[in-house]
Amino acid sequence: MASLTTVSGDDYPDEAIALPSPMSCELLWRKYAAHPRLTAPAVSDAFWNVRTLLEYHSEFVTLRTASQEQTRRQLQLTLLVNNRHRGTARRGLFISGPPGAGKSTNLLELGRSFERSEMAKQAGETDYLPVVFAAIPPSCHPKSLVKEFARFLGIPVHDRMTETTITDAVCRVMNARQTRLVFIDDVHLLNTRTRPGADSSDQVKSLAERVPATFVLAGVNLETSALLTGPRGAQLAARFKMLRTTPLLNGTAAQKAEWRRLLGVIELALRLRHHQPGTLVRHADYIHLRTGGVMASLFALIREAAICSITDGTFAITKKVLSQVVLDTQAMNTGRPRRRPLESP
C-alpha cells in the first residue's frame, strides 16, 4: 500500500473569507487549479500570529491517501483507453463511498492534477478547457442538469430556453474547447425509478455520447443506489468501473500502521509551537474511535482541536482538547460505546 503524502496548503489571504466552491464555475476552477501550493513556514517563523494560525488551521492541508492514488491510476488508464476511441460507449468511473469519506475532495484533486498537467502542455492556449465540473441539483430533471453545466461554462441561460437548446450549447462549447474530463458529483440523487430521475440519467448518458470526454461520476454508496437499477442502470454499469472510497480501518497490523502514518503526516502539518510531536500517533486508537476512520470527521476533529488550542493560548493538541471537540452526528454515533446485551437469567 502506498504511503501517505502531504499536499501543503495554499498561501494565506489578508482577510479570512468564505470562498465558493471552485467547482461552481470555470473562473473559480481555473483560479483554484492554477494557484501554487506553498509549504507553510516553520512553526518558529515570524509569519505566525493568531490570525495566520487560525487561517492556516481552518484551511489546513489536503492529504493524498492510498485510495486516492488508486483512483488516480485508474483514471489515467481510463483516459488512455478512451484516447482514440471513436464510438459512443466510452469507459468511465464511478467513485462511491459513505458520506464524509472524501469523494468530493478526490474529484478536486484529480481535476486539479489533470488540469495543471494539460495546461502545462498547452502553453499560451487560453481557450482549452480540459476539465468541467457539475453537481446533480436537488429534484433534478434534465433541464436543471444541463443548466448546471451551462453555469460552469459561463453560458447565459434564460427561462425561455428549452432543454434541447441548452444541451446543444453545452455540448458545442465542451467540444469546441476540447474538454477531456467531466466530473459529476452527487449522482446518488438520480433516482431512476422516477420519471425526472430516469430522464436525467438519460441526459448524463447522452452527454457522455456527444462529448468525447471521460466521465467520472461520484456519489454516496452508488452500488446500492437507485442510479444503477433497471435497464438504464445496467447501461451505465456496463461502461463504468466502480471505485470505493472508504473510511480507514484500524484492525489489522497493516491497517494500524497506515492509520498511524496518516496521523503522523497530519501532525507534521500542524503549526502549534507547544505541541508535543507524537501526540496524535500516541492517541491513534482514541482518534479512530472518535472518527470511525472517516476523513471528513478526522479533519474536523484535528482542525477544531488546533483552533481551540490557539484561542485558549495553549498552542498544543492534547487528548483533553480532542475529547472536548463535538463532532458531526455520524461520528458521534460511530464512536458511541455499545452496551453489551444483558445475559438471560
C-alpha positions in Angstrom: 0.0 0.0 0.0 1.3 3.4 -1.0 2.4 5.7 1.8 0.6 8.9 2.5 2.0 12.2 1.4 1.1 15.8 2.3 -0.2 18.3 -0.2 0.6 21.6 1.5 -2.0 24.4 2.0 -2.2 27.5 -0.2 -0.7 30.8 0.8 -2.9 32.8 3.0 -5.2 35.8 2.2 -5.1 39.1 4.0 -8.6 38.5 5.3 -10.3 35.3 6.3 -13.2 34.9 3.9 -15.5 32.1 2.9 -15.0 31.2 -0.7 -17.5 29.4 -3.0 -16.6 26.0 -4.3 -14.1 26.0 -7.2 -16.5 23.5 -8.9 -19.2 26.2 -9.3 -17.8 28.0 -12.3 -14.9 28.0 -14.8 -13.3 31.2 -13.4 -13.1 29.9 -9.9 -12.0 26.5 -11.0 -9.2 28.0 -13.2 -8.0 30.1 -10.2 -8.1 27.2 -7.9 -6.2 24.9 -10.3 -3.6 27.5 -11.2 -2.9 28.6 -7.6 0.5 27.3 -6.4 0.6 25.4 -3.2 3.3 26.6 -0.9 4.8 24.8 2.1 3.8 26.5 5.3 6.6 28.3 7.1 8.2 26.6 10.1 6.4 26.9 13.4 9.2 29.3 14.7 8.8 31.7 11.7 7.7 35.3 12.5 4.9 34.9 9.9 2.8 33.2 12.5 0.4 35.1 14.7 -3.0 34.3 16.0 -4.7 35.4 12.8 -2.4 33.5 10.4 -2.6 30.4 12.6 -6.3 30.5 12.6 -6.5 30.9 8.9 -3.9 28.1 8.3 -5.6 25.5 10.5 -9.0 26.4 9.2 -7.9 25.6 5.6 -5.2 23.1 6.7 -3.8 20.6 4.2 -5.0 18.0 1.7 -3.7 14.5 2.1 -3.2 12.0 -0.7 -4.1 8.5 0.5 -3.6 5.1 -1.0 -7.2 5.0 -2.0 -6.8 8.3 -3.9 -3.6 7.0 -5.6 -5.6 4.0 -6.8 -8.3 6.3 -8.2 -5.7 8.4 -9.9 -4.1 5.4 -11.5 -7.5 4.1 -12.7 -8.3 7.5 -14.2 -5.0 7.6 -16.0 -5.8 4.1 -17.5 -9.3 5.1 -18.5 -8.1 8.3 -20.2 -5.6 6.2 -22.2 -8.3 3.7 -23.2 -10.6 6.5 -24.3 -7.9 8.4 -26.1 -8.6 7.2 -29.6 -12.0 5.6 -29.0 -14.3 6.6 -31.9 -17.5 5.0 -30.7 -20.0 6.4 -28.2 -19.6 3.9 -25.4 -16.5 5.3 -23.8 -15.3 4.0 -20.5 -15.9 5.9 -17.2 -15.5 5.7 -13.5 -17.9 5.7 -10.5 -16.4 6.9 -7.2 -18.6 5.6 -4.4 -18.4 5.7 -0.6 -20.2 6.7 2.6 -20.8 10.4 3.5 -17.6 12.2 4.5 -15.2 9.6 3.0 -13.5 12.2 0.8 -15.2 11.7 -2.6 -15.6 15.4 -3.5 -12.0 16.1 -2.3 -10.9 13.3 -4.5 -12.6 14.9 -7.5 -11.0 18.2 -6.8 -7.5 16.7 -6.5 -7.9 14.5 -9.6 -9.2 17.5 -11.6 -6.5 19.9 -10.4 -3.7 17.5 -11.2 -5.1 16.8 -14.7 -5.8 20.5 -15.4 -2.3 21.6 -14.4 -0.7 18.8 -16.4 -2.7 19.6 -19.5 -2.3 23.4 -19.3 1.5 22.9 -18.9 1.4 21.1 -22.3 -0.7 23.9 -23.9 1.4 26.9 -23.0 -0.3 30.1 -24.3 -3.5 28.3 -25.1 -6.3 30.1 -23.3 -9.4 28.6 -24.8 -8.6 25.0 -23.9 -10.8 23.7 -21.1 -9.6 20.2 -20.1 -11.8 19.8 -17.0 -15.5 20.5 -16.4 -17.5 20.1 -13.2 -21.2 19.8 -12.4 -23.2 18.6 -9.4 -26.6 17.0 -9.5 -29.1 19.6 -8.2 -31.9 18.7 -5.8 -35.1 17.4 -7.5 -33.0 17.0 -10.7 -34.6 17.0 -14.1 -32.8 17.1 -17.5 -33.0 20.9 -18.0 -31.8 21.7 -14.5 -28.8 19.3 -15.0 -27.7 20.9 -18.2 -28.2 24.3 -16.6 -25.5 23.3 -14.1 -23.1 22.6 -16.9 -24.1 25.9 -18.5 -23.4 27.8 -15.3 -19.9 26.3 -15.0 -19.2 27.1 -18.7 -20.5 30.7 -18.4 -23.2 30.1 -21.0 -26.1 32.6 -20.5 -29.4 30.8 -19.9 -32.8 32.3 -19.6 -36.2 30.7 -18.7 -37.5 30.6 -22.3 -34.6 28.4 -23.5 -35.5 24.8 -24.0 -33.7 21.8 -22.6 -32.5 20.9 -26.2 -31.2 24.4 -26.8 -29.2 24.5 -23.6 -27.9 20.9 -24.1 -26.8 21.8 -27.7 -24.9 24.9 -26.4 -23.2 22.9 -23.6 -22.1 20.2 -26.0 -20.9 22.7 -28.5 -18.8 24.6 -26.0 -17.2 21.5 -24.5 -16.4 20.1 -27.9 -15.0 23.4 -29.2 -12.9 23.8 -26.1 -11.7 20.1 -26.2 -12.9 19.1 -22.8 -11.4 15.7 -21.9 -12.6 15.1 -18.3 -16.1 15.7 -16.9 -16.8 15.3 -13.2 -20.4 14.9 -12.0 -20.9 14.9 -8.2 -23.8 13.8 -6.0 -25.2 11.3 -8.7 -26.8 9.3 -5.9 -29.6 12.0 -6.1 -30.6 10.5 -9.5 -33.4 8.1 -8.8 -34.1 6.2 -12.0 -37.3 4.8 -10.5 -38.9 8.3 -11.0 -39.6 9.9 -14.4 -37.4 13.0 -13.7 -34.6 10.9 -12.4 -34.8 8.4 -15.3 -34.8 11.3 -17.8 -31.8 12.9 -16.1 -29.9 9.6 -16.2 -30.6 9.5 -19.9 -29.3 13.1 -20.1 -26.0 12.0 -18.5 -25.7 9.1 -21.0 -26.4 11.5 -23.9 -23.8 14.0 -22.8 -21.2 11.2 -22.4 -22.0 10.1 -26.0 -22.0 13.6 -27.5 -18.8 14.9 -25.8 -15.6 12.8 -26.4 -14.5 13.1 -22.8 -14.0 10.7 -19.9 -16.9 11.0 -17.4 -16.3 10.4 -13.6 -19.5 10.2 -11.5 -19.3 10.4 -7.7 -21.9 9.8 -5.1 -22.9 8.1 -1.8 -23.0 4.3 -1.9 -23.7 4.1 -5.6 -23.6 0.3 -5.5 -27.0 0.2 -3.7 -28.4 3.5 -5.1 -31.4 3.7 -7.5 -29.0 5.1 -10.1 -28.0 1.5 -11.2 -31.4 -0.1 -11.2 -33.3 -1.2 -14.3 -32.1 -1.0 -17.9 -30.8 2.5 -17.6 -28.7 1.5 -14.6 -27.5 -1.6 -16.5 -26.2 0.6 -19.4 -24.2 2.8 -17.0 -22.9 -0.2 -15.1 -21.6 -1.8 -18.3 -19.5 1.3 -19.1 -18.2 2.5 -15.7 -15.8 0.9 -13.2 -16.8 1.2 -9.6 -14.1 2.5 -7.2 -14.8 2.7 -3.5 -13.6 5.4 -1.2 -14.0 4.0 2.3 -13.1 5.0 5.9 -9.7 3.9 7.0 -9.6 0.9 9.3 -7.7 0.2 12.4 -7.9 -3.5 12.9 -5.0 -5.5 11.4 -1.4 -4.6 11.8 -1.2 -3.2 8.3 -4.3 -1.1 8.9 -2.9 0.2 12.2 0.3 1.1 10.6 -1.4 3.0 7.8 -3.7 4.9 10.2 -0.7 5.9 12.3 1.2 7.1 9.2 -1.7 9.3 8.3 -1.8 10.8 11.8 2.0 11.3 11.7 1.7 13.2 8.4 -1.1 15.4 9.8 1.0 16.1 12.9 3.8 17.3 10.7 1.5 19.8 9.1 0.5 21.4 12.5 1.9 24.8 13.3 1.4 24.9 17.1 4.5 26.0 18.9 3.9 24.0 22.2 2.5 20.8 20.5 4.3 17.6 21.6 5.3 15.6 18.5 3.8 12.1 18.5 0.7 13.0 20.5 -1.7 12.1 17.7 0.0 8.9 17.0 0.0 8.0 20.6 -3.7 8.5 20.8 -4.4 6.8 17.4 -6.9 4.3 18.8 -8.8 7.0 20.6 -8.9 9.2 17.5 -10.1 6.3 15.4 -12.8 5.6 17.9 -14.0 9.2 17.7 -14.0 9.5 13.9 -14.6 5.9 12.7 -11.7 6.5 10.2 -13.9 8.9 8.2 -11.6 11.6 6.6 -14.1 14.4 7.0 -14.6 13.7 10.7 -10.9 13.2 11.3 -10.0 16.6 9.7 -12.9 18.3 11.6 -11.5 16.9 14.8 -7.9 18.0 14.2 -8.7 21.4 12.8 -11.1 22.3 15.6 -8.7 21.0 18.3 -6.0 23.1 16.8 -8.2 26.2 16.6 -9.3 25.6 20.3 -5.7 25.5 21.3 -4.9 28.7 19.5 -7.9 30.6 21.0 -7.1 29.4 24.6 -3.4 30.2 24.2 -2.0 26.7 24.8 -0.9 26.1 21.2 -0.9 22.3 21.6 -3.3 19.4 20.9 -3.8 17.1 23.8 -6.2 14.2 24.4 -8.2 16.5 26.7 -8.6 19.1 23.9 -9.6 16.3 21.5 -12.2 15.0 23.9 -13.8 18.4 24.1 -14.5 18.7 20.4 -18.1 18.0 19.5 -18.1 16.1 16.2 -20.7 15.5 13.5 -23.7 13.3 14.3 -22.3 10.4 12.1 -19.0 10.4 14.0 -20.8 10.7 17.4 -23.0 7.7 16.5 -20.0 5.7 15.3 -17.9 6.5 18.3 -20.6 5.9 20.9 -19.7 2.9 23.1 -22.0 0.0 22.5 -23.6 -1.6 25.6 -23.2 -5.3 25.9 -26.5 -7.1 25.8 -27.8 -8.3 29.1 -27.5 -12.0 29.6 -30.6 -14.1 30.0 -31.1 -15.2 33.6 
